[in-house]
Amino acid sequence: MRPELVVCPNPACGASERIGIHSRQERRYRCHTCHATFSETKGTLLYGLHHPAWLVIVVLTLLGFGCPVPAIVAAFGLDERTIADWQQKAGTHARTVQEEVVCAGHVELGQVQADELYVKTQHGPVWMATAMCVFSRLFLWGAISAHRDEGLLTDVMQQVRAAARRGQAILFAVDGLASYPTAILKVFRDPERTGRRGRPRLVVWADLHIVQVVKHRTGKAVSGVTRRVAYGSAAAAQELMAASQVLLGVINTAYVERLNATLRTWMPALTRRSRTPAREMALLEARLFWTGVVYNFCHVHTSLAGTPAMAADLTDHIWSVEELIRYGGPQCPLHAIL
C-alpha cells in the first residue's frame, strides 16, 4: 500500500498529503484531514466487485487483447453476465481515461485519418466511426450509430478537436463520404470577436486542410483511386503528410484502416463472419473504448518502440493493464498498485 499516491475521494476534501494507512488487512486508507476512511479500490472500477482483484485484471486483460468471452467462461468458470458487467464498467472507465488524458488539448495532431466500419449486431447493422493521429498512431475517438451520417462523424470530430492543441496545422485524410468536410468544418471553427454587438461570425481554423481519398471499384476489386482537396491547400497537405508519415508517398487512409484491422482482431464482434455478434450497442461501445485505450497505453507499437500514448507525449512509460484499471483521474493519476 502506498498512501503517497492516493487522493482522498471525498469531493469536499480532496487531500493528497495527509493520507495514512487505516488497515493493511482490509486494505483501507485514512484521510487525516477529513478523518474519513476508504477502500484502496475506491474510485476505480474494482470498487464493489465481489471477486478477487487479480481475477478482474486478468479477465479485462484478455478482453482487451481479443480473447473471446466463451473462452474466458470456460477457463475461469465465470458467468457471461458477470463478464459483461465487468466489460461495461471497463468501457466506461476507459472512456473517462480517454477524455481526461487524450482529449485534453495536448496532442500535436499533424495528420488525422478517419474511417467507418460496418458492424453486424444481433439487432441489425451499425456503423462505427474512428479517428487516429498518424504520427503517433494514437486512437483519438470512436462513435457508434445506426446511421452513417453527419451526426456520427460530428460526434467523433468534436473529440478530435478536444484533443488538439490550438493553433496547429491539421490535415484530415478521409474517404469519399460527403458528410466528412461538412462535419469537420462545422466543428473546427471559432467565433471571431470584433467588439460589435450581435453574434460573432464563426471562422474555420486558419491552417486546416481536408483531402478525400475516393476508391473506385469494379465488382469487389479496387480499380482506381482519386484524391481531391475538399478544403485548404494541396501543397500544405503534402507538407503535413511528409511531416507525419515515416514512409512518404501519396495521401491515403492506410493508417486508420490498419487501426480498424487491429480493432477487428481484438474485438471478436467485429470479425466479418463472427459467431458472437454484439448484442447491444452500449456493450459494443464499451468494448471499443476499452480496446482503444489498451491499444493507446498498454500496447507497444512495433514502428514506435513504445506505445502510441508515449509517442504523443501523454505518458513517459508503458502502462500495465492494472495501472490503467487503477487510474484515478488527473488529480490522482495512479492508485497504489497491489
Summary of the structure (lengths in Angstrom):
residues: 338
radius of gyration: 22.0
end to end distance: 6.8
largest distance: 71.1
contacts: 1062
relative contact order: 0.16
helix: 36%
strand: 25%
